[in-house]
Amino acid sequence: MVRLSFQVHDRSMATVAAARPAVHHRARRRRRWALAIVIVLLVISNIVANRVIPQWAYVPWNLSMAGLLLYVSTRGGAGPVAIGLGIRHWHRPVGVGLLLVGSTALVFALGMIIPATQNAFLDTRIGDATLGQMLFIVLVQIPLGTVVLEEVAFRGVLPALMGAAPAIRWRWVPVLGASFLFGLWHILPSMGIGNANAAVGQTLGTNPWITTTAAVLSMTAAGVLMCVMARVGKGIKTTMLLHWATNSLGFFAAWLLLQ
């Protein structure tokens, strides 16, 4: 009886071992399909957000897209926890993020005070925004329309589907792959930046090929840095706060200088 039980156990273990490669293969295939779908969705979203929809639809469109990416990622095997967005884990990501917000505010304040660096904030795309418009952009449009989608996509979903989100585990291939796509994401928004931003125009000129290439390279580097911050904070809540600070406080600083 004992020998028979050992034989049955050995057969069951052999069956489990034989099934593991098939399970892993299906999981990898599911992730690859999810990754392909996410990239296609991001290409469509980038074109629609920058060239098709009116300004009022920017926030609902991007929030909907962020939710869709989370759904596709979860179906592909990388849920909220796997991308660094676990609901229960917030103390360290938020704490580190708030420290980065404070540091960003200090750097921007110094940049506004020093005459030599004020040009970096001057951007004609701000136009004649009223106080109400400025507050809407800083408190609603940027955090909900820009930050949520970009952090979910480029610091969470994409690297997770490529291998591992930086908030969970550092792997160079997913980090570089997602960061390069983050750089490409800024091609449409960066067109004409040489004419709009005084510092960019003085440094690089107004040739769109040069300014767009510089934007892609700089945003790729910024993407890697944001992945580092996600790793330090152990979550993309950290990079959401940092991303909001750089964009919103930068807009606020430019608005103040133009008043």
LINQUI-V402421 format. One record per pair of residues at least 4 apart in sequence whose C-alpha atoms are under 7 Angstrom apart, sorted by the first residue. I is the first residue (numbers start at 1). J is the second residue. D is the distance in whole Angstrom. If there is no record, write none. Layout:
BEGIN
{{I J D} {I J D}}
END
This chain:
BEGIN
{{1 5 6} {2 6 6} {3 7 6} {4 8 6} {5 9 6} {6 10 6} {7 11 6} {8 12 6} {9 13 6} {10 14 6} {11 15 6} {12 16 6} {13 17 6} {14 18 6} {15 19 6} {16 20 6} {19 23 6} {20 24 6} {21 25 6} {22 26 6} {23 27 6} {24 28 6} {25 29 6} {26 30 6} {27 31 6} {28 32 6} {29 33 6} {30 34 6} {30 76 5} {31 35 6} {31 76 5} {31 77 6} {31 161 6} {32 36 6} {33 37 6} {34 38 6} {34 72 6} {34 73 6} {34 76 5} {35 39 6} {35 158 7} {35 161 6} {36 40 6} {37 41 6} {38 42 6} {38 69 6} {39 43 6} {40 44 6} {41 45 6} {42 46 6} {43 47 6} {44 48 6} {45 49 6} {46 50 6} {46 185 7} {47 51 6} {48 52 5} {48 53 6} {49 53 6} {49 58 6} {50 188 7} {50 189 7} {53 57 6} {53 58 7} {54 58 7} {57 61 6} {58 62 6} {58 145 6} {59 63 6} {59 141 6} {59 144 6} {59 145 4} {60 64 6} {61 65 6} {62 66 6} {62 145 5} {62 149 6} {63 67 6} {63 144 7} {63 145 6} {63 149 6} {64 68 6} {65 69 6} {66 70 6} {66 148 7} {66 149 5} {66 152 7} {67 71 6} {68 72 6} {69 73 6} {70 74 6} {71 75 6} {72 76 6} {73 77 6} {73 78 5} {73 79 6} {73 157 6} {74 78 5} {74 79 4} {78 82 5} {78 83 7} {78 160 6} {78 161 7} {79 83 6} {80 84 6} {80 85 5} {80 86 6} {81 85 5} {81 86 4} {82 160 7} {82 165 7} {82 168 7} {83 156 4} {83 157 6} {83 160 6} {83 165 5} {84 156 6} {84 165 7} {84 167 5} {84 168 6} {84 234 7} {84 235 4} {84 236 6} {85 235 6} {85 236 6} {85 237 7} {90 94 6} {91 95 6} {92 96 6} {92 233 6} {92 234 7} {93 97 6} {93 233 4} {93 234 6} {93 235 5} {93 237 5} {93 238 5} {94 98 6} {94 237 6} {94 238 6} {95 99 6} {96 100 6} {96 233 6} {96 238 6} {97 101 6} {97 238 4} {97 239 7} {97 241 5} {97 242 6} {98 102 6} {98 241 7} {99 103 6} {100 104 6} {100 242 6} {101 105 6} {101 241 7} {101 242 6} {101 245 5} {102 106 6} {103 107 6} {104 108 6} {104 245 7} {104 246 7} {105 109 6} {105 249 7} {106 110 6} {107 111 6} {108 112 6} {109 113 6} {110 114 6} {111 117 5} {111 118 6} {112 117 7} {112 118 5} {114 118 7} {118 122 7} {119 198 6} {119 199 5} {120 198 7} {120 199 5} {121 250 7} {121 253 7} {121 254 5} {122 197 6} {122 198 6} {122 254 5} {123 196 5} {123 197 4} {123 198 7} {123 254 7} {124 196 5} {124 197 7} {125 196 6} {126 255 7} {129 133 6} {129 134 6} {130 134 6} {131 135 6} {132 136 6} {133 137 6} {134 138 6} {135 139 6} {136 140 5} {136 141 6} {137 141 5} {137 142 6} {138 142 6} {138 248 5} {139 143 6} {140 144 6} {141 145 5} {141 146 7} {142 146 5} {142 147 6} {142 244 7} {142 248 6} {143 147 5} {143 148 6} {143 244 6} {144 148 6} {145 149 7} {146 150 6} {147 151 6} {147 240 6} {147 243 6} {147 244 6} {148 152 6} {148 240 7} {149 153 6} {150 154 6} {151 155 5} {151 156 6} {151 236 7} {151 239 7} {151 240 6} {152 156 5} {152 157 6} {153 157 5} {153 158 6} {154 158 6} {154 159 7} {154 178 5} {154 179 7} {154 182 6} {155 159 6} {155 165 7} {155 227 6} {155 236 7} {156 160 6} {156 165 6} {156 236 7} {157 161 6} {158 162 6} {158 178 6} {159 163 6} {159 164 6} {159 165 5} {159 174 5} {159 175 6} {159 178 6} {160 164 4} {160 165 4} {162 174 5} {163 174 6} {164 168 7} {164 169 6} {164 171 7} {164 174 7} {165 169 6} {166 170 5} {166 171 7} {166 175 7} {166 227 6} {166 230 6} {166 231 5} {167 230 5} {167 231 4} {167 234 5} {167 235 5} {167 236 7} {168 234 7} {171 175 6} {172 176 6} {173 177 6} {174 178 6} {175 179 6} {175 224 6} {175 227 7} {176 180 6} {176 224 7} {177 181 6} {178 182 6} {179 183 6} {179 220 5} {179 223 5} {179 224 6} {180 184 6} {180 220 5} {181 185 6} {182 186 7} {182 219 7} {182 220 6} {182 223 6} {183 216 4} {183 217 6} {183 219 5} {183 220 4} {184 216 6} {186 190 6} {186 215 7} {186 216 6} {187 191 7} {187 212 6} {187 216 7} {190 212 6} {190 215 7} {191 208 6} {191 212 6} {192 196 6} {192 208 6} {193 197 6} {194 200 5} {194 201 4} {194 205 6} {194 206 4} {194 211 6} {195 201 6} {195 206 6} {197 201 6} {198 202 6} {199 203 6} {200 204 6} {200 205 7} {201 205 4} {201 206 6} {204 211 6} {206 211 7} {207 211 6} {208 212 6} {209 213 6} {210 214 6} {211 215 6} {212 216 6} {213 217 6} {214 218 6} {215 219 6} {216 220 6} {217 221 6} {218 222 6} {219 223 6} {220 224 6} {221 225 6} {222 226 6} {223 227 6} {224 228 6} {225 229 6} {226 230 6} {226 239 6} {227 231 6} {228 232 6} {229 233 6} {229 238 7} {229 239 6} {230 234 6} {230 235 5} {230 236 5} {230 238 6} {230 239 6} {231 235 7} {233 238 6} {236 240 6} {237 241 6} {238 242 6} {239 243 6} {240 244 6} {241 245 6} {242 246 6} {243 247 6} {244 248 6} {245 249 5} {246 250 6} {247 251 6} {248 252 6} {249 253 6} {250 254 6} {251 255 6} {252 256 6} {253 257 6} {254 258 6} {255 259 6}}
END
